[in-house]
Amino acid sequence: MKMLRQRIKSFGFAFRGIFDLFRTETNARIHAAAAVFTTAAGFYFSISVTEWCLCVFAISSVLAAEAMNTGLEHLTDLVSPEYHVLAGKAKDAAAAAVLLTAAGAAIVGVLIFLPKILLIFT
């Protein structure tokens, strides 16, 4: 029973992290808006199960990268409150990971949705 309570508690911590992420991070809210737009487009264009899988993976990857970036920024600020070149490099690398993940997700979106959009105009 103790293990079950610990698991439930750990989910609570995770959900608190998610709520905090969207409450405090503008970029997370932008990514969430893109996810809503992508989901709506997926329903509109009746994308296939495979395309849904790719979209879900792309969306969850970007949001996870954003969460990890935020966590690393918080931790870096804790251990290095004053500016340090290595702290800056750590933050820059984490931000780069988000950018690369978002670029990959955008490419997935273009590959899935652009042909469907072009069909509307032809």
C-alpha positions as CSV (number, residue, x, y, z in Angstrom):
1,M,0.0,0.0,0.0
2,K,2.9,2.3,0.8
3,M,4.3,1.8,-2.8
4,L,0.9,2.7,-4.3
5,R,0.7,5.9,-2.3
6,Q,4.3,6.8,-3.4
7,R,3.3,6.2,-7.1
8,I,0.2,8.4,-6.7
9,K,2.3,11.1,-5.0
10,S,4.9,11.0,-7.8
11,F,2.1,11.5,-10.4
12,G,1.0,14.5,-8.3
13,F,4.5,16.0,-8.6
14,A,4.6,15.5,-12.3
15,F,1.2,17.1,-12.8
16,R,2.3,20.0,-10.6
17,G,5.3,20.4,-12.9
18,I,3.1,20.4,-16.0
19,F,0.8,23.1,-14.5
20,D,3.8,25.2,-13.4
21,L,5.4,24.8,-16.9
22,F,2.3,26.2,-18.6
23,R,1.6,28.8,-16.0
24,T,5.1,30.3,-16.0
25,E,6.6,29.6,-19.5
26,T,5.4,31.6,-22.5
27,N,7.1,29.3,-24.9
28,A,5.3,26.3,-23.4
29,R,2.0,28.0,-24.0
30,I,3.0,28.8,-27.6
31,H,3.9,25.1,-28.1
32,A,0.6,24.1,-26.6
33,A,-1.3,26.4,-29.0
34,A,0.6,24.9,-31.9
35,A,-0.4,21.4,-30.5
36,V,-4.1,22.5,-30.4
37,F,-3.8,23.9,-34.0
38,T,-2.1,20.7,-35.2
39,T,-4.8,18.5,-33.5
40,A,-7.6,20.6,-35.1
41,A,-5.9,20.3,-38.5
42,G,-5.5,16.6,-38.0
43,F,-9.3,16.2,-37.5
44,Y,-10.1,18.6,-40.3
45,F,-7.9,16.7,-42.8
46,S,-8.8,13.2,-41.4
47,I,-5.1,12.2,-41.2
48,S,-4.2,8.5,-41.0
49,V,-3.3,6.6,-37.8
50,T,0.3,6.7,-38.8
51,E,0.2,10.5,-39.3
52,W,-1.5,10.8,-35.9
53,C,1.3,8.8,-34.4
54,L,3.9,11.1,-35.9
55,C,2.0,14.2,-34.8
56,V,1.6,13.0,-31.3
57,F,5.2,12.0,-31.1
58,A,6.3,15.4,-32.4
59,I,4.0,17.3,-30.1
60,S,5.0,15.3,-27.0
61,S,8.7,15.6,-27.9
62,V,8.5,19.4,-28.1
63,L,6.6,19.7,-24.8
64,A,9.0,17.3,-23.1
65,A,12.0,19.2,-24.4
66,E,10.5,22.5,-23.2
67,A,9.9,20.9,-19.7
68,M,13.5,19.7,-19.6
69,N,14.8,23.0,-20.7
70,T,12.8,24.8,-18.0
71,G,14.0,22.3,-15.3
72,L,17.6,22.8,-16.4
73,E,17.2,26.6,-16.3
74,H,15.8,26.4,-12.8
75,L,18.6,24.1,-11.6
76,T,21.2,26.3,-13.2
77,D,19.8,29.4,-11.5
78,L,19.9,27.6,-8.2
79,V,23.5,26.5,-8.4
80,S,24.8,29.6,-10.2
81,P,22.8,32.6,-9.2
82,E,25.5,34.9,-10.6
83,Y,26.5,34.8,-14.3
84,H,28.9,32.1,-15.2
85,V,30.0,31.3,-18.8
86,L,29.3,27.6,-18.2
87,A,25.9,28.2,-16.8
88,G,25.1,30.3,-19.9
89,K,26.4,27.5,-22.1
90,A,24.2,24.9,-20.3
91,K,21.1,27.1,-20.8
92,D,22.0,27.7,-24.4
93,A,22.4,24.0,-25.1
94,A,19.0,23.2,-23.5
95,A,17.4,26.0,-25.5
96,A,19.0,24.6,-28.6
97,A,17.5,21.2,-27.8
98,V,14.0,22.7,-27.8
99,L,14.7,24.6,-31.0
100,L,15.9,21.5,-32.8
101,T,12.9,19.5,-31.5
102,A,10.5,22.2,-32.6
103,A,12.1,22.4,-36.0
104,G,11.8,18.6,-36.4
105,A,8.1,18.8,-35.4
106,A,7.5,21.6,-37.9
107,I,9.0,19.5,-40.6
108,V,6.7,16.6,-39.7
109,G,3.8,19.0,-39.9
110,V,4.8,20.3,-43.3
111,L,5.3,16.8,-44.6
112,I,1.8,15.7,-43.4
113,F,-0.3,18.8,-43.9
114,L,1.2,20.7,-46.9
115,P,0.1,18.1,-49.5
116,K,-3.4,18.2,-48.0
117,I,-3.5,22.0,-48.1
118,L,-2.2,22.1,-51.7
119,L,-5.0,19.7,-52.7
120,I,-7.5,22.4,-51.6
121,F,-6.1,24.9,-54.1
122,T,-5.8,22.5,-57.0
